[in-house]
Amino acid sequence: MTENPLDDFRLTAMGLFMEAYAGLATRFATQFEEHDLSPVEFEVLMRLARSPGHQLRMTDLAAQTTLSTSGVTRVVDRMERDGLLCRRACPSDRRSSYAAVTDAGLARLHEVLPGHLELIRQWFTGQLSPEALDSMLDSLRAVRDAVHPGATAGTAEGSSCPDSTG
């Protein structure tokens, strides 16, 4: 007798992952809207704020997010108009352009973070034991590294343009 492929544990695992992600994304989006940010804008601010010099090359920012290079350009354009980011040319490589968080962008991020961290605790990390959370983080890193190897592009110390951190 052949097993029913619809009962495959892989479908269950993927379905549970997608349902959990969708539920969390909905809760987070509501909170971001209260601070006049889209989920993508929050992701861009977080990626830049957590990078050396609070900046990344535009190509590295695209690699770290779910955006194409043209999508990153549009988001950075909008966020630059809003005063949350600025662009910087790298004097040592004229082909490179950096997106950097402004003081206003950091201030907006710091307004959002307390509520965001509470939502993460309430609906995600707080649902798991410390051991389960550690195991899940290791597992998610393994999957992320396999399916999205560019997710940490440009984050190593020394990858930033040395003359554009001020």
C-alpha positions in Angstrom: 0.0 0.0 0.0 1.3 3.5 -0.9 1.4 6.2 1.6 -0.7 9.3 1.0 1.7 12.1 0.0 -0.8 14.6 1.5 0.0 13.2 5.0 3.8 13.8 4.6 5.4 15.3 7.7 7.3 17.7 5.5 4.0 19.3 4.4 3.0 19.6 8.1 6.4 21.1 9.1 6.2 23.7 6.3 2.5 24.4 7.0 3.1 25.0 10.7 6.1 27.3 9.9 4.1 29.3 7.4 1.1 29.6 9.8 3.3 30.7 12.6 5.1 33.3 10.4 1.8 34.7 9.0 0.4 35.1 12.5 3.5 36.9 13.8 3.8 39.1 10.7 0.2 40.2 11.1 0.7 41.1 14.8 4.0 42.9 14.0 2.6 44.8 11.0 -0.1 46.4 13.2 2.5 47.7 15.6 4.7 49.0 12.8 1.8 50.9 11.4 1.4 52.7 14.7 4.9 54.1 14.2 4.3 54.9 10.5 6.6 52.1 9.2 6.0 49.2 6.9 7.4 45.8 7.8 9.9 46.2 5.0 11.0 49.6 6.3 11.4 48.2 9.8 13.5 45.3 8.4 15.7 47.8 6.5 16.2 49.9 9.7 17.0 46.9 11.8 19.5 45.5 9.2 21.3 48.8 9.0 21.2 49.6 12.7 22.7 46.2 13.5 25.5 46.5 10.9 29.0 48.0 11.4 28.8 51.8 11.1 25.0 51.5 10.9 25.4 51.1 7.1 25.5 48.5 4.3 26.3 48.6 0.7 23.0 48.7 -1.3 23.8 45.3 -2.9 24.4 43.7 0.6 21.2 45.3 1.9 19.3 43.6 -1.0 21.0 40.3 -0.3 20.0 40.5 3.4 16.4 41.3 2.7 13.6 39.8 0.6 14.0 42.7 -1.8 15.6 42.9 -5.3 18.2 45.5 -5.9 15.6 47.7 -7.6 13.2 47.1 -4.7 15.9 48.2 -2.2 16.5 51.3 -4.3 12.8 52.2 -4.1 12.6 51.6 -0.3 15.8 53.5 0.4 14.5 56.4 -1.9 11.3 56.6 0.2 13.1 56.3 3.5 15.6 58.9 2.5 12.7 61.3 1.6 11.3 60.6 5.1 14.7 61.4 6.7 15.2 57.9 8.1 18.2 57.0 5.9 20.8 58.6 3.7 23.0 57.4 0.9 26.8 57.6 1.1 29.3 57.1 -1.7 32.4 55.1 -0.8 35.5 57.2 -1.7 37.6 54.0 -2.0 35.1 52.4 -4.5 33.1 54.7 -6.6 30.9 51.8 -7.8 29.6 51.2 -4.2 26.8 53.1 -2.6 25.9 52.7 1.0 22.6 53.1 2.8 23.0 54.5 6.3 20.6 55.1 9.2 20.2 58.7 10.2 19.7 59.9 13.7 16.0 60.3 12.9 15.9 56.7 11.7 17.6 55.4 14.9 15.1 57.5 16.9 12.2 55.9 15.1 13.6 52.5 15.6 14.0 53.1 19.3 10.4 54.2 19.5 9.3 50.9 17.9 11.6 48.5 19.7 10.0 48.3 23.2 6.6 47.3 21.8 8.1 45.1 19.2 10.3 43.2 21.7 7.2 42.8 23.9 5.3 41.3 21.0 8.2 38.9 20.3 8.2 37.9 23.9 4.5 37.5 24.2 3.8 35.6 20.9 7.2 33.9 20.0 10.0 33.5 22.4 7.8 33.4 25.5 6.0 30.4 24.0 9.1 28.3 24.2 11.4 27.0 26.9 15.0 28.3 26.8 16.2 24.9 25.6 13.5 24.8 22.8 14.4 28.3 21.8 18.1 27.6 21.5 17.4 24.5 19.5 15.0 26.4 17.2 17.5 29.2 16.6 20.2 26.7 15.7 17.7 25.0 13.3 16.6 28.2 11.7 20.2 29.3 11.2 20.9 26.0 9.4 17.9 26.4 7.1 18.6 30.1 6.5 22.2 29.5 5.6 21.2 26.7 3.1 18.4 28.7 1.4 19.6 32.3 1.7 23.4 32.3 1.9 23.5 36.1 1.3 21.5 36.8 4.4 24.6 38.0 6.3 26.4 39.7 3.4 28.3 42.8 4.4 28.1 42.3 8.1 31.7 41.3 8.9 33.8 44.0 10.4 35.8 45.8 7.8 33.3 45.4 5.1 32.1 49.0 5.5 33.6 51.9 3.7 36.1 53.3 6.3 35.5 56.9 5.3 31.7 56.9 5.5 30.9 56.1 9.1 30.5 59.7 10.4 
